[in-house]
Amino acid sequence: MEATSSSEPEKPAISGEMVLGPVDLGELARWVPKKEMALLVEICDRARRDPDLTRPALLLCSAYGERVARMLDQDPFPAVTRKLAERLRRLRDESGL
């Protein structure tokens, strides 16, 4: 008899689901230099196709968001910041990172 893990509910694999869309990245682009923004967009696009890049892309977006918030002394896009934090938390829960 083949052993299966039917006693444990199957967790979906970490998906390449990026929580940031073009509109969210556009909000960030207002304060990030064009060349850096182009690289960030490229990384996010690749993360949509490669689940291994999801966490680094989200961390990078989060770091840029924090940098902008420090520069302005306020978070200009709190909804995006919350989405990033929630997605990173879910990734930690799913992968144990």
MMTF fields as JSON, N, C-alpha, C and O atoms, coordinates in Angstrom:
{
  "mmtfVersion": "1.0.0",
  "mmtfProducer": "UNKNOWN",
  "numBonds": 387,
  "numAtoms": 388,
  "numGroups": 97,
  "numChains": 1,
  "numModels": 1,
  "chainsPerModel": [1],
  "groupsPerChain": [97],
  "chainIdList": ["A"],
  "bondAtomList": [4, 2, 8, 6, 12, 10, 16, 14, 20, 18, 24, 22, 28, 26, 32, 30, 36, 34, 40, 38, 44, 42, 48, 46, 52, 50, 56, 54, 60, 58, 64, 62, 68, 66, 72, 70, 76, 74, 80, 78, 84, 82, 88, 86, 92, 90, 96, 94, 100, 98, 104, 102, 108, 106, 112, 110, 116, 114, 120, 118, 124, 122, 128, 126, 132, 130, 136, 134, 140, 138, 144, 142, 148, 146, 152, 150, 156, 154, 160, 158, 164, 162, 168, 166, 172, 170, 176, 174, 180, 178, 184, 182, 188, 186, 192, 190, 196, 194, 200, 198, 204, 202, 208, 206, 212, 210, 216, 214, 220, 218, 224, 222, 228, 226, 232, 230, 236, 234, 240, 238, 244, 242, 248, 246, 252, 250, 256, 254, 260, 258, 264, 262, 268, 266, 272, 270, 276, 274, 280, 278, 284, 282, 288, 286, 292, 290, 296, 294, 300, 298, 304, 302, 308, 306, 312, 310, 316, 314, 320, 318, 324, 322, 328, 326, 332, 330, 336, 334, 340, 338, 344, 342, 348, 346, 352, 350, 356, 354, 360, 358, 364, 362, 368, 366, 372, 370, 376, 374, 380, 378, 384, 382],
  "bondOrderList": [1, 1, 1, 1, 1, 1, 1, 1, 1, 1, 1, 1, 1, 1, 1, 1, 1, 1, 1, 1, 1, 1, 1, 1, 1, 1, 1, 1, 1, 1, 1, 1, 1, 1, 1, 1, 1, 1, 1, 1, 1, 1, 1, 1, 1, 1, 1, 1, 1, 1, 1, 1, 1, 1, 1, 1, 1, 1, 1, 1, 1, 1, 1, 1, 1, 1, 1, 1, 1, 1, 1, 1, 1, 1, 1, 1, 1, 1, 1, 1, 1, 1, 1, 1, 1, 1, 1, 1, 1, 1, 1, 1, 1, 1, 1, 1],
  "groupList": [{"groupName": "MET", "atomNameList": ["N", "CA", "C", "O"], "elementList": ["N", "C", "C", "O"], "formalChargeList": [0, 0, 0, 0], "bondAtomList": [1, 0, 2, 1, 3, 2], "bondOrderList": [1, 1, 2], "singleLetterCode": "M", "chemCompType": "L-PEPTIDE LINKING"}, {"groupName": "GLU", "atomNameList": ["N", "CA", "C", "O"], "elementList": ["N", "C", "C", "O"], "formalChargeList": [0, 0, 0, 0], "bondAtomList": [1, 0, 2, 1, 3, 2], "bondOrderList": [1, 1, 2], "singleLetterCode": "E", "chemCompType": "L-PEPTIDE LINKING"}, {"groupName": "ALA", "atomNameList": ["N", "CA", "C", "O"], "elementList": ["N", "C", "C", "O"], "formalChargeList": [0, 0, 0, 0], "bondAtomList": [1, 0, 2, 1, 3, 2], "bondOrderList": [1, 1, 2], "singleLetterCode": "A", "chemCompType": "L-PEPTIDE LINKING"}, {"groupName": "THR", "atomNameList": ["N", "CA", "C", "O"], "elementList": ["N", "C", "C", "O"], "formalChargeList": [0, 0, 0, 0], "bondAtomList": [1, 0, 2, 1, 3, 2], "bondOrderList": [1, 1, 2], "singleLetterCode": "T", "chemCompType": "L-PEPTIDE LINKING"}, {"groupName": "SER", "atomNameList": ["N", "CA", "C", "O"], "elementList": ["N", "C", "C", "O"], "formalChargeList": [0, 0, 0, 0], "bondAtomList": [1, 0, 2, 1, 3, 2], "bondOrderList": [1, 1, 2], "singleLetterCode": "S", "chemCompType": "L-PEPTIDE LINKING"}, {"groupName": "PRO", "atomNameList": ["N", "CA", "C", "O"], "elementList": ["N", "C", "C", "O"], "formalChargeList": [0, 0, 0, 0], "bondAtomList": [1, 0, 2, 1, 3, 2], "bondOrderList": [1, 1, 2], "singleLetterCode": "P", "chemCompType": "L-PEPTIDE LINKING"}, {"groupName": "LYS", "atomNameList": ["N", "CA", "C", "O"], "elementList": ["N", "C", "C", "O"], "formalChargeList": [0, 0, 0, 0], "bondAtomList": [1, 0, 2, 1, 3, 2], "bondOrderList": [1, 1, 2], "singleLetterCode": "K", "chemCompType": "L-PEPTIDE LINKING"}, {"groupName": "ILE", "atomNameList": ["N", "CA", "C", "O"], "elementList": ["N", "C", "C", "O"], "formalChargeList": [0, 0, 0, 0], "bondAtomList": [1, 0, 2, 1, 3, 2], "bondOrderList": [1, 1, 2], "singleLetterCode": "I", "chemCompType": "L-PEPTIDE LINKING"}, {"groupName": "GLY", "atomNameList": ["N", "CA", "C", "O"], "elementList": ["N", "C", "C", "O"], "formalChargeList": [0, 0, 0, 0], "bondAtomList": [1, 0, 2, 1, 3, 2], "bondOrderList": [1, 1, 2], "singleLetterCode": "G", "chemCompType": "PEPTIDE LINKING"}, {"groupName": "VAL", "atomNameList": ["N", "CA", "C", "O"], "elementList": ["N", "C", "C", "O"], "formalChargeList": [0, 0, 0, 0], "bondAtomList": [1, 0, 2, 1, 3, 2], "bondOrderList": [1, 1, 2], "singleLetterCode": "V", "chemCompType": "L-PEPTIDE LINKING"}, {"groupName": "LEU", "atomNameList": ["N", "CA", "C", "O"], "elementList": ["N", "C", "C", "O"], "formalChargeList": [0, 0, 0, 0], "bondAtomList": [1, 0, 2, 1, 3, 2], "bondOrderList": [1, 1, 2], "singleLetterCode": "L", "chemCompType": "L-PEPTIDE LINKING"}, {"groupName": "ASP", "atomNameList": ["N", "CA", "C", "O"], "elementList": ["N", "C", "C", "O"], "formalChargeList": [0, 0, 0, 0], "bondAtomList": [1, 0, 2, 1, 3, 2], "bondOrderList": [1, 1, 2], "singleLetterCode": "D", "chemCompType": "L-PEPTIDE LINKING"}, {"groupName": "ARG", "atomNameList": ["N", "CA", "C", "O"], "elementList": ["N", "C", "C", "O"], "formalChargeList": [0, 0, 0, 0], "bondAtomList": [1, 0, 2, 1, 3, 2], "bondOrderList": [1, 1, 2], "singleLetterCode": "R", "chemCompType": "L-PEPTIDE LINKING"}, {"groupName": "TRP", "atomNameList": ["N", "CA", "C", "O"], "elementList": ["N", "C", "C", "O"], "formalChargeList": [0, 0, 0, 0], "bondAtomList": [1, 0, 2, 1, 3, 2], "bondOrderList": [1, 1, 2], "singleLetterCode": "W", "chemCompType": "L-PEPTIDE LINKING"}, {"groupName": "CYS", "atomNameList": ["N", "CA", "C", "O"], "elementList": ["N", "C", "C", "O"], "formalChargeList": [0, 0, 0, 0], "bondAtomList": [1, 0, 2, 1, 3, 2], "bondOrderList": [1, 1, 2], "singleLetterCode": "C", "chemCompType": "L-PEPTIDE LINKING"}, {"groupName": "TYR", "atomNameList": ["N", "CA", "C", "O"], "elementList": ["N", "C", "C", "O"], "formalChargeList": [0, 0, 0, 0], "bondAtomList": [1, 0, 2, 1, 3, 2], "bondOrderList": [1, 1, 2], "singleLetterCode": "Y", "chemCompType": "L-PEPTIDE LINKING"}, {"groupName": "GLN", "atomNameList": ["N", "CA", "C", "O"], "elementList": ["N", "C", "C", "O"], "formalChargeList": [0, 0, 0, 0], "bondAtomList": [1, 0, 2, 1, 3, 2], "bondOrderList": [1, 1, 2], "singleLetterCode": "Q", "chemCompType": "L-PEPTIDE LINKING"}, {"groupName": "PHE", "atomNameList": ["N", "CA", "C", "O"], "elementList": ["N", "C", "C", "O"], "formalChargeList": [0, 0, 0, 0], "bondAtomList": [1, 0, 2, 1, 3, 2], "bondOrderList": [1, 1, 2], "singleLetterCode": "F", "chemCompType": "L-PEPTIDE LINKING"}],
  "groupTypeList": [0, 1, 2, 3, 4, 4, 4, 1, 5, 1, 6, 5, 2, 7, 4, 8, 1, 0, 9, 10, 8, 5, 9, 11, 10, 8, 1, 10, 2, 12, 13, 9, 5, 6, 6, 1, 0, 2, 10, 10, 9, 1, 7, 14, 11, 12, 2, 12, 12, 11, 5, 11, 10, 3, 12, 5, 2, 10, 10, 10, 14, 4, 2, 15, 8, 1, 12, 9, 2, 12, 0, 10, 11, 16, 11, 5, 17, 5, 2, 9, 3, 12, 6, 10, 2, 1, 12, 10, 12, 12, 10, 12, 11, 1, 4, 8, 10],
  "groupIdList": [1, 2, 3, 4, 5, 6, 7, 8, 9, 10, 11, 12, 13, 14, 15, 16, 17, 18, 19, 20, 21, 22, 23, 24, 25, 26, 27, 28, 29, 30, 31, 32, 33, 34, 35, 36, 37, 38, 39, 40, 41, 42, 43, 44, 45, 46, 47, 48, 49, 50, 51, 52, 53, 54, 55, 56, 57, 58, 59, 60, 61, 62, 63, 64, 65, 66, 67, 68, 69, 70, 71, 72, 73, 74, 75, 76, 77, 78, 79, 80, 81, 82, 83, 84, 85, 86, 87, 88, 89, 90, 91, 92, 93, 94, 95, 96, 97],
  "secStructList": [7, 7, 7, 7, 7, 6, 6, 1, 7, 7, 7, 7, 7, 7, 7, 7, 7, 7, 1, 7, 7, 2, 2, 2, 2, 2, 2, 2, 2, 6, 6, 1, 7, 2, 2, 2, 2, 2, 2, 2, 2, 2, 2, 2, 2, 2, 2, 2, 2, 7, 4, 4, 4, 2, 2, 2, 2, 2, 2, 2, 2, 2, 2, 2, 2, 2, 2, 2, 2, 2, 2, 2, 6, 1, 7, 1, 7, 2, 2, 2, 2, 2, 2, 2, 2, 2, 2, 2, 2, 2, 2, 2, 2, 2, 2, 7, 7],
  "xCoordList": [0.839, 0.0, 0.883, 1.853, 0.557, 1.341, 0.949, -0.234, 1.946, 1.672, 1.344, 2.054, 0.283, -0.089, -0.235, -0.387, -0.188, -0.341, -1.761, -1.975, -2.729, -4.12, -4.598, -5.613, -3.876, -4.284, -4.005, -4.623, -3.078, -2.748, -3.309, -3.055, -4.069, -4.615, -3.481, -2.451, -3.692, -2.669, -2.592, -3.593, -1.41, -1.191, -0.797, -0.024, -1.306, -0.858, 0.602, 1.066, 1.305, 2.7, 2.726, 1.75, 3.835, 3.961, 3.827, 4.575, 2.898, 2.647, 3.433, 3.942, 3.52, 4.184, 3.259, 3.517, 2.174, 1.185, 1.827, 2.24, 1.899, 2.424, 1.237, 0.2, 1.397, 0.315, 0.301, -0.685, 1.382, 1.47, 1.191, 1.762, 0.323, 0.025, 0.675, 1.352, 0.475, 1.067, 0.643, 1.436, -0.591, -1.059, -0.28, 0.139, -0.089, 0.658, 2.096, 2.627, 2.716, 4.083, 4.142, 5.128, 3.085, 3.017, 3.033, 3.611, 2.387, 2.406, 3.827, 4.233, 4.565, 5.94, 6.839, 7.793, 6.523, 7.361, 7.466, 8.401, 6.526, 6.533, 7.778, 8.263, 8.299, 9.42, 10.703, 11.726, 10.669, 11.833, 12.413, 11.661, 13.738, 14.355, 13.959, 13.745, 13.87, 13.386, 14.145, 13.528, 15.465, 16.247, 16.003, 15.89, 15.924, 15.64, 14.232, 14.001, 13.304, 11.924, 11.81, 11.059, 12.55, 12.528, 13.031, 12.481, 14.068, 14.585, 13.567, 13.367, 12.931, 11.921, 10.739, 10.239, 10.298, 9.199, 9.617, 8.834, 10.837, 11.342, 11.38, 10.977, 11.86, 11.919, 10.515, 10.293, 9.58, 8.193, 7.566, 6.839, 7.843, 7.325, 7.879, 7.144, 9.152, 9.765, 9.21, 9.038, 8.931, 8.388, 6.996, 6.601, 6.263, 4.938, 5.07, 4.169, 6.194, 6.414, 7.238, 7.161, 8.016, 8.903, 8.628, 9.02, 7.962, 7.604, 8.8, 8.65, 9.979, 11.167, 11.563, 12.299, 11.082, 11.42, 10.373, 10.566, 9.268, 8.19, 8.655, 8.476, 9.251, 9.663, 10.714, 10.557, 11.783, 12.754, 12.129, 12.48, 11.214, 10.572, 9.723, 9.742, 8.981, 8.163, 9.02, 8.684, 10.126, 11.026, 11.633, 11.778, 11.983, 12.545, 11.508, 11.822, 10.292, 9.222, 8.971, 8.769, 8.985, 8.778, 9.891, 9.629, 11.122, 12.252, 12.129, 12.4, 11.724, 11.519, 10.39, 10.492, 9.324, 8.207, 8.636, 8.236, 9.453, 9.954, 10.846, 10.796, 11.663, 12.555, 11.751, 12.081, 10.707, 9.858, 9.144, 9.055, 8.637, 7.935, 8.859, 8.441, 10.115, 11.081, 11.361, 11.462, 11.485, 11.791, 10.656, 10.911, 9.418, 8.262, 7.758, 6.858, 8.335, 7.874, 6.44, 5.768, 5.977, 4.66, 4.571, 5.31, 3.675, 3.487, 2.494, 1.312, 2.942, 2.043, 1.081, 0.117, 1.323, 0.438, 0.257, 0.774, -0.489, -0.655, -1.34, -1.041, -2.24, -2.922, -1.915, -1.984, -0.996, 0.029, 0.955, 1.329, 1.322, 2.189, 1.535, 2.199, 0.236, -0.488, -0.529, -0.367, -0.749, -0.768, 0.585, 0.653, 1.65, 2.995, 3.24, 3.717, 2.918, 3.141, 2.326, 2.823, 1.087, 0.227, 0.759, 0.784, 1.18, 1.703, 3.005, 3.221, 3.866, 5.097, 4.797, 5.453, 3.795, 3.402, 2.89, 3.241, 2.063, 1.543, 2.67, 2.662, 3.631, 4.776, 5.56, 5.991, 5.743, 6.434, 5.671, 6.269, 4.35, 3.528, 3.58, 3.656, 3.54, 3.524, 4.865, 4.923, 5.937, 7.247, 8.087, 9.102, 7.683, 8.457, 9.676, 10.568, 9.735, 10.892, 10.728, 11.59],
  "yCoordList": [-1.181, 0.0, 1.242, 1.316, 2.201, 3.409, 4.399, 4.665, 4.94, 5.901, 7.251, 7.741, 7.833, 9.167, 10.075, 9.608, 11.322, 12.284, 12.824, 14.03, 11.922, 12.354, 12.859, 13.551, 12.52, 13.0, 14.492, 15.166, 14.995, 16.412, 17.098, 16.656, 18.173, 18.866, 19.377, 19.84, 19.282, 19.686, 21.197, 21.867, 21.73, 23.167, 23.484, 22.743, 24.551, 24.921, 25.342, 25.902, 25.067, 25.495, 27.009, 27.66, 27.556, 29.007, 29.434, 28.99, 30.272, 30.675, 31.931, 32.614, 32.212, 33.43, 34.618, 35.658, 34.469, 35.528, 36.775, 36.805, 37.774, 39.044, 39.873, 39.897, 40.535, 41.328, 42.729, 43.455, 43.092, 44.415, 44.373, 43.572, 45.229, 45.35, 46.599, 47.331, 46.841, 48.025, 49.337, 50.275, 49.406, 50.637, 50.876, 51.998, 49.794, 49.919, 50.345, 51.22, 49.731, 50.096, 51.526, 52.233, 51.938, 53.312, 54.337, 55.415, 53.992, 54.892, 55.055, 56.151, 53.974, 53.987, 54.757, 55.417, 54.666, 55.272, 56.788, 57.402, 57.367, 58.818, 59.289, 60.4, 58.421, 58.817, 58.034, 58.313, 57.075, 56.227, 56.606, 56.779, 56.738, 57.083, 56.08, 54.897, 56.584, 55.776, 54.468, 53.421, 54.513, 53.294, 52.271, 51.076, 52.735, 51.817, 51.247, 50.068, 52.087, 51.639, 50.612, 49.644, 50.817, 49.851, 48.49, 47.454, 48.5, 47.245, 46.603, 45.39, 47.394, 46.876, 46.268, 45.211, 46.917, 46.391, 45.069, 44.12, 45.008, 43.776, 42.635, 41.512, 42.927, 41.9, 41.426, 40.225, 42.335, 41.96, 41.136, 40.178, 41.502, 40.725, 39.302, 38.34, 39.176, 37.839, 37.046, 35.831, 37.728, 37.05, 36.481, 35.491, 37.09, 36.549, 35.198, 34.363, 34.984, 33.724, 32.721, 31.519, 33.194, 32.319, 32.489, 33.498, 31.523, 31.642, 31.843, 32.398, 31.398, 31.582, 33.054, 33.425, 33.877, 35.299, 36.143, 37.343, 35.521, 36.281, 36.983, 38.193, 36.232, 36.827, 37.919, 39.005, 37.678, 38.774, 40.014, 41.139, 39.814, 40.958, 41.739, 42.97, 41.026, 41.706, 42.436, 43.543, 41.816, 42.477, 43.737, 44.753, 43.669, 44.833, 45.962, 47.122, 45.618, 46.621, 47.228, 48.436, 46.399, 46.869, 47.833, 48.859, 47.5, 48.369, 49.721, 50.759, 49.712, 50.977, 51.769, 52.986, 51.087, 51.755, 52.393, 53.514, 51.676, 52.227, 53.433, 54.415, 53.352, 54.463, 55.716, 56.817, 55.541, 56.671, 57.227, 58.442, 56.335, 56.78, 57.585, 58.592, 57.145, 57.905, 59.266, 60.279, 59.269, 60.506, 61.531, 62.727, 61.053, 61.945, 62.12, 62.923, 61.373, 61.36, 60.869, 61.181, 60.113, 59.473, 58.428, 58.486, 57.484, 56.434, 56.938, 57.089, 57.202, 57.754, 56.729, 57.104, 55.451, 54.407, 53.304, 52.2, 53.605, 52.622, 51.337, 50.27, 51.408, 50.189, 49.243, 48.031, 49.78, 48.969, 48.378, 47.208, 49.177, 48.711, 47.551, 46.567, 47.665, 46.579, 45.323, 44.215, 45.489, 44.325, 43.627, 42.398, 44.398, 43.825, 43.051, 41.916, 43.659, 43.013, 41.728, 40.719, 41.763, 40.571, 39.454, 38.293, 39.793, 38.764, 38.174, 36.967, 38.992, 38.486, 37.585, 36.562, 37.974, 37.138, 35.786, 34.752, 35.79, 34.527, 33.655, 32.439, 34.262, 33.494, 32.863, 31.713, 33.632, 33.085, 31.901, 30.888, 32.026, 30.935, 29.711, 28.579, 29.945, 28.829, 28.115, 26.893, 28.89, 28.296, 28.124, 27.428, 28.735, 28.644, 29.538, 29.36, 30.489, 31.419, 32.525, 33.397],
  "zCoordList": [0.0, 0.0, 0.0, 0.755, -0.828, -0.959, 0.134, 0.346, 0.822, 1.885, 1.279, 0.401, 1.747, 1.293, 2.502, 3.63, 2.263, 3.353, 3.381, 3.502, 3.266, 3.233, 4.587, 4.663, 5.667, 6.978, 7.134, 7.959, 6.342, 6.397, 5.167, 4.047, 5.354, 4.188, 3.316, 3.807, 2.031, 1.085, 1.02, 0.768, 1.245, 1.135, -0.294, -0.901, -0.829, -2.168, -2.112, -1.118, -3.177, -3.259, -3.261, -3.634, -2.849, -2.887, -4.332, -5.203, -4.562, -5.943, -6.265, -5.376, -7.519, -7.955, -7.874, -8.481, -7.123, -7.008, -6.433, -5.274, -7.244, -6.767, -6.332, -6.994, -5.243, -4.702, -5.314, -5.198, -5.955, -6.547, -8.03, -8.77, -8.439, -9.855, -10.415, -9.693, -11.682, -12.319, -11.658, -11.579, -11.187, -10.534, -9.244, -8.959, -8.459, -7.211, -7.476, -6.791, -8.46, -8.811, -9.339, -9.133, -10.015, -10.517, -9.397, -9.537, -8.27, -7.122, -6.594, -6.209, -6.581, -6.11, -7.086, -6.674, -8.38, -9.425, -9.294, -9.807, -8.624, -8.464, -7.709, -7.928, -6.803, -5.958, -6.218, -5.594, -7.11, -7.368, -8.73, -9.69, -8.831, -10.121, -11.223, -10.959, -12.448, -13.579, -13.766, -13.959, -13.711, -13.94, -12.843, -13.116, -11.609, -10.505, -10.641, -10.372, -11.057, -11.215, -12.335, -12.217, -13.417, -14.515, -14.041, -14.413, -13.227, -12.674, -11.738, -11.78, -10.906, -9.982, -10.739, -10.355, -11.793, -12.613, -13.261, -13.301, -13.761, -14.383, -13.364, -13.666, -12.172, -11.128, -10.772, -10.615, -10.645, -10.318, -11.445, -11.182, -12.689, -13.82, -13.801, -14.028, -13.536, -13.467, -12.292, -12.385, -11.192, -10.007, -10.281, -9.666, -11.187, -11.542, -12.239, -12.156, -12.927, -13.645, -12.845, -13.098, -11.895, -11.129, -9.637, -9.051, -9.019, -7.601, -6.672, -5.583, -7.088, -6.245, -6.121, -5.208, -7.023, -6.986, -6.263, -6.069, -5.868, -5.238, -3.972, -3.828, -3.056, -1.78, -1.975, -1.415, -2.749, -2.943, -3.588, -3.235, -4.523, -5.177, -4.18, -4.174, -3.338, -2.337, -1.311, -0.89, -0.91, 0.039, -0.57, 0.11, -1.839, -2.522, -2.614, -2.348, -2.986, -3.058, -1.685, -1.561, -0.67, 0.692, 1.109, 1.737, 0.76, 1.093, 0.397, 1.001, -0.862, -1.563, -0.915, -0.762, -0.536, 0.132, 1.443, 1.757, 2.208, 3.473, 3.227, 3.968, 2.179, 1.844, 1.494, 1.936, 0.707, 0.317, 1.55, 1.724, 2.403, 3.608, 4.522, 5.093, 4.662, 5.471, 4.84, 5.532, 3.517, 2.806, 2.989, 3.129, 2.985, 3.086, 4.512, 4.758, 5.456, 6.851, 6.993, 7.976, 6.026, 6.096, 4.996, 4.014, 5.161, 4.161, 3.121, 3.43, 1.898, 0.886, 0.298, -0.37, 0.532, -0.003, 1.031, 0.862, 2.12, 3.198, 2.749, 3.286, 1.792, 1.324, 0.664, 0.865, -0.108, -0.751, 0.303, 0.22, 1.284, 2.363, 3.107, 3.434, 3.373, 4.06, 3.201, 3.713, 1.879, 0.987, 0.964, 0.985, 0.922, 0.931, 2.224, 2.193, 3.345, 4.642, 4.76, 5.261, 4.303, 4.377, 3.49, 3.9, 2.287, 1.371, 1.907, 1.797, 2.477, 3.068, 4.264, 4.459, 5.07, 6.204, 5.725, 6.293, 4.685, 4.137, 3.602, 3.798, 2.932, 2.433, 3.577, 3.485, 4.667, 5.837, 6.408, 6.772, 6.489, 7.021, 6.117, 6.595, 4.801, 3.843, 3.755, 3.622, 3.829, 3.59, 4.847, 4.823, 5.919, 7.143, 7.147, 7.977, 6.243, 6.189, 7.189, 7.292]
}
